Amino acid sequence: MKNIGILNLLTLVFILLKVLHVITWSWFLVLLPTIISFGLGILFFVVILIVSLVTYNGHE
C-alpha cells in the first residue's frame, strides 16, 4: 500500500468495526475522518485560490 494516511486508515478501521457490529456509531461518525480529510482538501484549495487571486490582482 502506498502512503495511506492516518485519516483514511481510521476510516477503514471504523468501517470494519461498524460492519462487524463492534461499534454502534452512526455512519456519519464512522465516515467523519474522510469528511474531515475532504474538508481540509477543499479548504486548502480555497486558500490557495484566494492567495493566487490576491497576488495576481496586486500586480495589475
VMD Tcl script that draws the C-alpha trace (Angstrom):
set ca {
  {0.00 0.00 0.00}
  {1.14 3.48 -0.75}
  {1.14 6.13 1.93}
  {-2.50 5.70 3.05}
  {-2.64 8.45 5.67}
  {-3.95 8.35 9.21}
  {-7.44 9.64 8.42}
  {-8.00 7.06 5.68}
  {-6.69 4.31 7.93}
  {-9.06 5.42 10.70}
  {-11.95 5.35 8.24}
  {-11.11 1.80 7.18}
  {-10.88 0.66 10.80}
  {-14.17 2.36 11.72}
  {-15.96 0.83 8.71}
  {-14.65 -2.62 9.62}
  {-15.75 -2.21 13.23}
  {-19.18 -0.94 12.13}
  {-19.73 -3.83 9.70}
  {-18.66 -6.35 12.34}
  {-21.09 -4.72 14.83}
  {-18.32 -3.91 17.29}
  {-19.40 -0.27 17.37}
  {-22.90 1.12 17.02}
  {-21.95 4.59 15.85}
  {-23.88 6.37 13.12}
  {-22.42 6.23 9.63}
  {-21.71 9.95 9.89}
  {-19.30 9.32 12.77}
  {-17.78 6.32 11.00}
  {-17.10 8.39 7.89}
  {-16.08 11.55 9.78}
  {-12.31 11.09 9.17}
  {-12.98 11.03 5.42}
  {-15.26 14.06 5.70}
  {-12.54 15.90 7.63}
  {-9.93 14.93 5.03}
  {-12.16 16.11 2.19}
  {-12.96 19.34 4.02}
  {-9.29 20.08 4.64}
  {-8.56 19.48 0.96}
  {-11.32 21.90 -0.06}
  {-10.10 24.46 2.49}
  {-6.53 24.16 1.19}
  {-7.76 24.64 -2.39}
  {-9.82 27.71 -1.45}
  {-6.91 29.29 0.44}
  {-4.55 28.72 -2.49}
  {-7.16 30.14 -4.87}
  {-7.67 33.26 -2.75}
  {-3.93 33.82 -2.33}
  {-3.34 33.43 -6.06}
  {-6.19 35.81 -6.91}
  {-4.94 38.43 -4.44}
  {-1.37 38.24 -5.69}
  {-2.46 38.27 -9.36}
  {-4.72 41.30 -8.86}
  {-1.99 43.05 -6.91}
  {0.35 43.11 -9.93}
  {-2.02 44.96 -12.26}
}
mol new
graphics top color blue
foreach p $ca { graphics top sphere $p radius 0.5 }
foreach p [lrange $ca 0 end-1] q [lrange $ca 1 end] { graphics top cylinder $p $q radius 0.2 }
display resetview
